[in-house]
Amino acid sequence: MRIDRWLTSHLGDRSRTYFQSLISSGLVTLNGEIAIKRAMVSKGDEVEVTFTEKPIIEATPEAIPLDILYEDSDLIAINKPAGMVVHPAPGTPNGTLVNALLHHLDGAPTSDPIRPGIVHRLDKDTSGIIIVAKNSLAHEKLSEMFAKRQIEKRYLAIAVGTPPLEVTIDEPIGRNPKNRQKMAVREGGKRALSHIKRLETNGELSLVEVVIETGRTHQIRVHLAHLRTPVLGDSTYGSSGANTAYGALRQMLHAQSLSFIHPITGKKLELDAPVPDDFRALGKKIC
């Protein structure tokens, strides 16, 4: 049974829409991982729910400017600025990418009340490309392409220290057992695969390119921290001393490019997002 249906049937004093909003907000985990609505529950699974008194069940349109990299009748690609949350959640009901998209598209492109058209995500303080489906068919096909690793995702990061010239990290990632708000390389986690290439270094900081084949929560940040070369500005997994020394106010991680076959037209798309000013300024200290 789908997890939203299972929760409704076992905790019937609340509606299915209520539980869908909790799932969309990342407040439901299945076997230690953040659940998605289409996840299936089986005997022996462990489900954890964080309840809220006033769940967000519908995002509202807001006239927020968008940096549009590409748009057609089926999808739209946005260069998301650092500091923008992708979808509404408790504590951030407004000012999100979804609020802006609802205004731009004059309504929701899919039936999901919280993540309409969203097929992948970026952390609040990560800048760069994010794709949004504009209809249900494109949403279904794009979701399948991400699941099957048919979309190449390339990132730029400024790392503290000097990582290897080229390295592939194939280390599983799961919830940190000591702090469930954090992720960690751990036995029993989900497979996470990152290809890291050092582009420039000055011995203290390095500009790196990262291609990820999986999309685990905080994957690049966790894998670079695992190498002992964390992302500069990362307050969760990074070096507070380096963050202060270089005045990095957010994690220096940028989703630079996406390459994929258009799910409807079959056309090859290669999309690039220019790096933001704060990233560029710190990058000049390396090159």
Secondary structure as GFF3:
##gff-version 3
##sequence-region A 1 287
A	DSSP	alpha_helix	3	10	.	.	.	ID=ss1
A	DSSP	alpha_helix	16	24	.	.	.	ID=ss2
A	DSSP	beta_strand	28	30	.	.	.	ID=ss3
A	DSSP	beta_strand	33	34	.	.	.	ID=ss4
A	DSSP	beta_strand	47	49	.	.	.	ID=ss5
A	DSSP	beta_strand	68	71	.	.	.	ID=ss6
A	DSSP	beta_strand	75	80	.	.	.	ID=ss7
A	DSSP	alpha_helix	97	104	.	.	.	ID=ss8
A	DSSP	beta_strand	127	133	.	.	.	ID=ss9
A	DSSP	alpha_helix	136	147	.	.	.	ID=ss10
A	DSSP	beta_strand	152	160	.	.	.	ID=ss11
A	DSSP	beta_strand	166	170	.	.	.	ID=ss12
A	DSSP	beta_strand	173	176	.	.	.	ID=ss13
A	DSSP	beta_strand	179	185	.	.	.	ID=ss14
A	DSSP	beta_strand	193	201	.	.	.	ID=ss15
A	DSSP	beta_strand	205	212	.	.	.	ID=ss16
A	DSSP	alpha_helix	219	226	.	.	.	ID=ss17
A	DSSP	alpha_helix	240	245	.	.	.	ID=ss18
A	DSSP	beta_strand	253	261	.	.	.	ID=ss19
A	DSSP	beta_strand	268	272	.	.	.	ID=ss20
A	DSSP	alpha_helix	277	283	.	.	.	ID=ss21
###
